[in-house]
Amino acid sequence: MFSDKVAVAEETVRLRSHFDQLKKILELGEPVGRKIDFIIQEMNREANTIGSKVQDSTLAHMVVEIKGEIEKIREQVQNIE
């Protein structure tokens, strides 16, 4: 039961999927601000879930870095809307 609560494989797969989806959206060549904003919200949600599950301090620091990068993306999206 404990291992299920701390497993982050599902969230990691979804986060990677969101990054792939973001890349495809950026290649559309059309107004995509709202789509990107939604994807970023989902990325942040997955990162938060991973952060709440990890028990290792190294992984926790990596999650903070990921969240920082997601926030940078969000700032850039606000510039293109």
C-alpha positions as CSV (number, residue, x, y, z in Angstrom):
1,M,0.0,0.0,0.0
2,F,2.8,2.4,0.9
3,S,4.6,1.8,-2.4
4,D,1.4,2.7,-4.3
5,K,1.2,6.0,-2.5
6,V,4.8,7.0,-3.3
7,A,5.0,5.6,-6.9
8,V,5.3,8.4,-9.4
9,A,5.6,6.5,-12.6
10,E,2.1,7.4,-13.8
11,E,2.6,11.1,-13.0
12,T,6.0,11.1,-14.8
13,V,4.5,9.6,-17.9
14,R,1.7,12.2,-17.9
15,L,4.2,15.0,-17.4
16,R,6.3,13.8,-20.3
17,S,3.1,13.5,-22.4
18,H,2.3,17.1,-21.5
19,F,5.7,18.3,-22.7
20,D,5.2,16.4,-25.9
21,Q,1.8,17.9,-26.4
22,L,3.2,21.4,-25.7
23,K,5.8,20.9,-28.4
24,K,3.1,19.9,-30.9
25,I,0.9,22.8,-30.0
26,L,3.8,25.2,-30.5
27,E,4.4,23.9,-34.0
28,L,0.8,24.6,-35.1
29,G,1.5,28.2,-36.2
30,E,-1.8,29.5,-34.9
31,P,-3.0,31.3,-31.7
32,V,-2.3,28.8,-28.9
33,G,-2.1,30.9,-25.8
34,R,-5.0,29.3,-24.0
35,K,-4.1,25.8,-25.0
36,I,-0.6,26.3,-23.7
37,D,-1.9,27.8,-20.5
38,F,-4.1,24.7,-19.9
39,I,-1.2,22.3,-20.6
40,I,1.1,24.3,-18.2
41,Q,-1.6,24.0,-15.6
42,E,-1.7,20.3,-16.0
43,M,2.1,20.1,-15.9
44,N,2.1,22.0,-12.7
45,R,-0.5,19.7,-11.2
46,E,1.6,16.6,-12.1
47,A,4.8,18.2,-10.7
48,N,2.9,19.0,-7.4
49,T,1.7,15.4,-7.2
50,I,5.2,14.1,-7.7
51,G,6.5,16.5,-5.2
52,S,4.0,15.3,-2.6
53,K,4.8,11.7,-3.1
54,V,8.7,11.6,-3.3
55,Q,10.5,10.8,-0.1
56,D,14.0,11.4,-1.4
57,S,15.4,14.9,-0.9
58,T,17.3,14.8,-4.2
59,L,14.1,14.1,-6.0
60,A,12.3,16.8,-4.1
61,H,14.9,19.3,-5.2
62,M,14.5,18.1,-8.8
63,V,10.7,18.7,-8.5
64,V,11.4,22.3,-7.3
65,E,13.6,22.8,-10.4
66,I,10.9,21.4,-12.7
67,K,8.3,23.6,-11.1
68,G,10.6,26.6,-11.7
69,E,11.0,25.7,-15.3
70,I,7.3,25.3,-15.7
71,E,6.8,28.8,-14.2
72,K,9.3,30.2,-16.7
73,I,7.2,28.7,-19.5
74,R,4.1,30.2,-18.0
75,E,5.7,33.6,-18.0
76,Q,6.7,33.3,-21.7
77,V,3.2,32.2,-22.6
78,Q,1.8,35.4,-21.0
79,N,4.1,37.4,-23.3
80,I,2.7,35.8,-26.4
81,E,-1.0,35.9,-25.6
